[in-house]
Amino acid sequence: ISENDAHPHGDGDSDSISAGSVTHTVLRGVTSDCSSPDNAYIGLLYYVKSENNKWDMMFTAVPNIYTKNLMMYVEKEYSNADRKEIIRFSFKDPVNGYIELHLTEQQEKSHRGWDIIPQKSKIMKRDIDLYKPEENVIPPSCLVAIYGKVSIDTEEYLSCIVPLSGITSDAQKIHIFRFLQTETSESTSNQRENSDSTHITAYGGKSHTDSSASRSSVMKKCITDVLLSKYSCLSR
C-alpha cells in the first residue's frame, strides 16, 4: 500500500461485543495464564478520532497477564476509542523479539483518496516486557495516522489487510477498516438522532402524539385570543 492508498484490522477466532458506540472484539479462549508461550502477549487494535475523517490507529501490546490493565489504560486515556481486535501471540525470537506491522503490503482493493502515514510500526519485545502498570509505565504502541479526503473520487471506505511479522499467532494479520464521513452522512445521522428524540419512550420521553397535542393547544389558544380581541373591539 502506498501512503496515498489506505491500510489495516484482523482475523482470528473471536466474538464481537458492542457497548454503545464502542465495539470490542475478544478472542475466545484468552486467559490471563502466561505459562504457555502461545498466549504470552496480547495486542489491542483501536482507533482514536482526532478530527472528521482523521484517526490515530494504535496497536498496543503487553504481557498477557496485564490484559485487564491494558483495557483500563485505554478506557482512561482514550475514553472514546473505538476498540477492535485483540490478538494473542508469542515472539519467534525470545531474546531480540519484535512485532511489526507491514503497511506497504499490496492490497486488492483500491484506497484512492486515503492516506496512511506510519508514525511507528514496530515494537520490541524488551519494551513490552518493561511494562509495569503498578509503576504507571505507558504500554508500547504502534501508531498510524489515517486520513480520508472528502471527494467524489475517494473510495467510500478503507479496507486493508496488514501482515504481522516477528510473532507466532493464529492471527498473523490485522484489518484496518474505516468509513468516509461526508456532510450527507452526518446530516442523515443528525436527522435520525433528532427524529429518535421525539419518539415515544418507555421511560416518560415525549411522543409525537404529545408534541402534536401541545402544538394544537397553543394554536387554539392563539385563535381564541384573536377572536376575543376582535369581539372586544366590536363591542365598544
BELDAJO-V634654 format. One record per residue. N is the residue number from 1. RES is the residue in three letters. SS is DSSP state (a for helix, b for strand, c for the rest). D_CENTER is the distance of its C-alpha to the mean C-alpha in whole Angstrom. Layout:
n:res:ss:d_center
N:RES:SS:D_CENTER
N:RES:SS:D_CENTER
This chain:
n:res:ss:d_center
1:ILE:c:22
2:SER:c:23
3:GLU:c:21
4:ASN:c:22
5:ASP:c:20
6:ALA:c:17
7:HIS:c:15
8:PRO:c:13
9:HIS:b:11
10:GLY:b:14
11:ASP:c:17
12:GLY:c:19
13:ASP:c:20
14:SER:b:17
15:ASP:b:16
16:SER:b:13
17:ILE:b:13
18:SER:b:11
19:ALA:b:11
20:GLY:c:11
21:SER:c:8
22:VAL:b:6
23:THR:b:7
24:HIS:b:9
25:THR:b:11
26:VAL:b:14
27:LEU:b:17
28:ARG:c:21
29:GLY:c:23
30:VAL:c:22
31:THR:c:24
32:SER:c:25
33:ASP:c:28
34:CYS:c:28
35:SER:c:32
36:SER:c:31
37:PRO:a:30
38:ASP:a:28
39:ASN:a:25
40:ALA:c:26
41:TYR:b:22
42:ILE:b:19
43:GLY:b:16
44:LEU:b:12
45:LEU:b:9
46:TYR:b:6
47:TYR:b:5
48:VAL:b:7
49:LYS:b:8
50:SER:b:12
51:GLU:b:13
52:ASN:c:13
53:ASN:c:12
54:LYS:b:12
55:TRP:b:9
56:ASP:b:10
57:MET:b:9
58:MET:b:11
59:PHE:b:13
60:THR:b:15
61:ALA:b:18
62:VAL:b:20
63:PRO:b:23
64:ASN:a:22
65:ILE:a:24
66:TYR:a:22
67:THR:a:19
68:LYS:a:19
69:ASN:a:19
70:LEU:a:16
71:MET:a:14
72:MET:a:16
73:TYR:a:16
74:VAL:a:12
75:GLU:a:12
76:LYS:a:15
77:GLU:a:14
78:TYR:c:11
79:SER:c:11
80:ASN:c:8
81:ALA:c:5
82:ASP:b:2
83:ARG:b:5
84:LYS:b:7
85:GLU:b:10
86:ILE:b:13
87:ILE:b:16
88:ARG:b:20
89:PHE:b:22
90:SER:b:26
91:PHE:b:27
92:LYS:c:30
93:ASP:c:32
94:PRO:c:32
95:VAL:c:34
96:ASN:c:32
97:GLY:c:29
98:TYR:b:26
99:ILE:b:22
100:GLU:b:21
101:LEU:b:19
102:HIS:b:21
103:LEU:c:19
104:THR:c:23
105:GLU:c:23
106:GLN:c:24
107:GLN:c:22
108:GLU:c:24
109:LYS:c:21
110:SER:c:22
111:HIS:c:19
112:ARG:c:21
113:GLY:c:20
114:TRP:b:17
115:ASP:b:18
116:ILE:b:16
117:ILE:b:18
118:PRO:b:18
119:GLN:b:19
120:LYS:b:19
121:SER:c:19
122:LYS:b:22
123:ILE:b:22
124:MET:b:25
125:LYS:a:26
126:ARG:a:29
127:ASP:a:26
128:ILE:a:24
129:ASP:a:27
130:LEU:c:27
131:TYR:c:24
132:LYS:c:26
133:PRO:a:24
134:GLU:a:27
135:GLU:a:28
136:ASN:c:25
137:VAL:c:24
138:ILE:c:21
139:PRO:c:19
140:PRO:c:19
141:SER:b:16
142:CYS:b:16
143:LEU:b:15
144:VAL:b:14
145:ALA:b:14
146:ILE:b:13
147:TYR:b:14
148:GLY:b:15
149:LYS:c:18
150:VAL:c:19
151:SER:c:22
152:ILE:c:24
153:ASP:c:24
154:THR:c:21
155:GLU:c:19
156:GLU:c:17
157:TYR:b:14
158:LEU:b:14
159:SER:b:14
160:CYS:b:16
161:ILE:b:17
162:VAL:b:17
163:PRO:b:20
164:LEU:b:21
165:SER:b:24
166:GLY:c:26
167:ILE:b:25
168:THR:b:26
169:SER:c:23
170:ASP:c:23
171:ALA:c:20
172:GLN:c:21
173:LYS:b:18
174:ILE:b:14
175:HIS:b:13
176:ILE:b:11
177:PHE:b:10
178:ARG:b:9
179:PHE:b:11
180:LEU:c:13
181:GLN:c:13
182:THR:c:17
183:GLU:a:19
184:THR:a:20
185:SER:a:17
186:GLU:a:17
187:SER:a:20
188:THR:a:20
189:SER:a:17
190:ASN:a:19
191:GLN:a:22
192:ARG:a:20
193:GLU:a:19
194:ASN:a:23
195:SER:a:25
196:ASP:a:23
197:SER:a:24
198:THR:c:28
199:HIS:c:28
200:ILE:c:30
201:THR:c:28
202:ALA:c:29
203:TYR:c:29
204:GLY:c:32
205:GLY:c:29
206:LYS:c:31
207:SER:c:32
208:HIS:a:33
209:THR:a:37
210:ASP:a:37
211:SER:a:36
212:SER:a:38
213:ALA:a:41
214:SER:a:40
215:ARG:a:40
216:SER:a:44
217:SER:a:45
218:VAL:a:45
219:MET:a:46
220:LYS:a:49
221:LYS:a:50
222:CYS:a:50
223:ILE:a:52
224:THR:a:54
225:ASP:a:55
226:VAL:a:56
227:LEU:a:58
228:LEU:a:60
229:SER:a:60
230:LYS:a:62
231:TYR:a:64
232:SER:a:65
233:CYS:a:66
234:LEU:a:68
235:SER:a:70
236:ARG:c:71
